[in-house]
Every structure is written in C-alpha cells, then in structure tokens.
Amino acid sequence: MLLPAGGAAAASAESTRTEQVNAVINNCNGELVRLEVAVHVVSKEQKDGSFIQRANIHGQGTGDQSNEYVFSATNASRWTSGGFYSFDERSRLISKGPQPNLVLLIHFDPDTGLTIKAGCRG
C-alpha cells in the first residue's frame, strides 16, 4: 500500500460532554439566574502544532425574580505552538417572558487584549 508523504499527522479530536449547574447575572435587569446546562467540548491538535478547543453550551434556568430563561453559548479557544492564546465567545440569555434578553460577546487575543460587548434586546 502506498501512502502520501507529508507533514505530521494531527491527533484525532477528543470530545467530552458534561452536565453543569451554573449561575449568571442578567445585566439587563440585575437578575441572578441559576442554569442547568449541557456542555459539549471538542479539542483537537492541529497539524501545525496549535491546539483548538470548541464548546457548545445549552440549557435553561430560573432567576431569583422567578423569570424563566434559555441559555446558549459557543466559544472557541486556540493555543499556538508558540504559546499564544486567543478566545471568542458568544452567549445568549433569552427570557421566556417580557424581560430583556442578554447577548454577550467576548474576544481575547494577545494583540488587542480583552474586548467584552454586552447588549440588551427585547
């Protein structure tokens, strides 16, 4: 059997799933929300020696003002072979009622530093 010659092969992806209980604050109305979430994380070493990790988080919860919410977040982290780290996350806390929804965007990289943008919708 002939195999193509090339660079180093990347390792296979590692996948983990967990259930967690977390708390977040809806900055739009100050409500503390207790969440039960499912977390799925996939980690993979790349051919260039960098490492990428992606997470999807979904769940629901109830706030201390008795409001119900749905939560979802996606994030991606990257570590380069040179030791640099970057991170991006988009989180949404969606009210099932008339309360405002929170959208949170987080970005970090060594060149620009940390950027956090939060917005209230609805």
Beta strands, then each sheet from edge to edge (+ up, - down):
strand 1: 14-26
strand 2: 31-45
strand 3: 51-63
strand 4: 68-79
strand 5: 85-95
strand 6: 101-109
strand 7: 113-121
sheet 1: 1+ 2- 3+ 4- 5+ 6- 7+
end
